[in-house]
Amino acid sequence: MSERKIKLIWDFKGPDAQRIAEHHAKHLEEYVALERLELKTVGHLQLSEVHSYAFLVVPENQMIKMRDALKPHRAEIFIA
């Protein structure tokens, strides 16, 4: 059985939420590359016209380290 994955989430609200979430996801991708992490699931999702979020999926054993370094707003168990 493979290790659980955790989706770290940064919420953005308001009329520019989608644009900001897209931009934040780019910074997350840059962080993954800079730190040479083997994380592949980074992205953004629009929930409504005024609520979007950026996310990074990490193995559960790296969640505390990533949480402390990146300060996400919330997290959830990732189900592919």
PyMOL commands that set and color helices and strands:
alter all, ss='L'
color gray80, all
select helices_A, chain A and resi 17-34+60-70
alter helices_A, ss='H'
color red, helices_A
select strands_A, chain A and resi 5-13+42-48+51-59+74-78
alter strands_A, ss='S'
color yellow, strands_A
deselect
rebuild
show_as cartoon
